[in-house]
Amino acid sequence: MMPWSRINEDALPFYMVSGDHHRAHRISALKQRPMPMRTILSAFLCGTLLAAEAAFAGGTIGRTIGVNCNACHGPDGKSQGAIPSLDGLSAKQIESAVLAFKLGERQATVMNRIAKGYTDNEIAAIAEYFANLQ
């Protein structure tokens, strides 16, 4: 038993002061422990990863980055000029073409330099976004 003056304030939810206010007694009914920080961090990281995966799959990332493509390939990838249209292409076709530009396997004036600025995951997200616009 501890004198009242020595009770840690962080422990107060787990203690009850007796009637004489000089001693604190542990209450067995309130043996709830705070959740360990490791559990909280694990739950947060899992939620963040699930949200990121949903953003990639749902097109949020692809749409955000894909706006840059509209400057040359037209709104929603529907080009009206000499630059190829992305409209009507599958995600696999778009992704393989951009990866070929990135690796230098396909010649271009600027697309090979643009493709090098994206990660493989970003390229896949952009390809999914444009393929799903159909």
PEURSUL-V499487 format. One record per backbone hydrogen bond with DSSP energy under -1.0 kcal/mol. NH is the residue of the N-H (numbers start at 0). CO is the residue of the C=O. E is the energy in kcal/mol with one decimal. If there is no record, write none. Layout:
BEGIN
NH & CO & E
NH & CO & E
END
This chain:
BEGIN
5 & 2 & -1.8
6 & 3 & -1.5
10 & 7 & -1.4
11 & 8 & -1.0
13 & 10 & -2.1
14 & 11 & -1.6
15 & 24 & -2.0
17 & 22 & -2.6
20 & 17 & -2.0
23 & 1 & -1.1
24 & 15 & -2.8
26 & 13 & -1.0
39 & 35 & -1.8
40 & 36 & -2.8
41 & 37 & -2.2
42 & 38 & -2.3
43 & 39 & -2.3
44 & 40 & -2.8
45 & 41 & -2.4
46 & 42 & -2.3
47 & 43 & -2.5
48 & 44 & -2.6
49 & 45 & -2.4
50 & 46 & -2.3
51 & 47 & -2.4
52 & 48 & -2.5
53 & 49 & -2.3
54 & 50 & -2.2
55 & 51 & -2.3
56 & 52 & -2.8
57 & 53 & -3.0
59 & 54 & -1.3
60 & 54 & -1.2
62 & 58 & -3.1
63 & 59 & -2.1
64 & 60 & -2.7
65 & 61 & -2.7
67 & 64 & -1.7
71 & 68 & -1.0
72 & 68 & -2.9
73 & 69 & -1.2
76 & 73 & -2.2
77 & 74 & -1.8
78 & 76 & -1.1
85 & 76 & -2.4
86 & 76 & -1.8
88 & 85 & -1.7
93 & 89 & -2.2
94 & 90 & -2.8
95 & 91 & -2.5
96 & 92 & -2.0
97 & 93 & -2.5
98 & 94 & -2.5
99 & 95 & -2.0
100 & 96 & -2.0
101 & 97 & -2.5
102 & 98 & -2.3
104 & 99 & -2.1
105 & 99 & -1.2
113 & 109 & -2.2
114 & 110 & -2.7
116 & 113 & -1.6
117 & 114 & -1.6
122 & 118 & -2.2
123 & 119 & -2.2
124 & 120 & -2.2
125 & 121 & -2.5
126 & 122 & -2.6
127 & 123 & -2.4
128 & 124 & -2.2
129 & 125 & -2.5
130 & 126 & -2.3
131 & 127 & -1.9
END
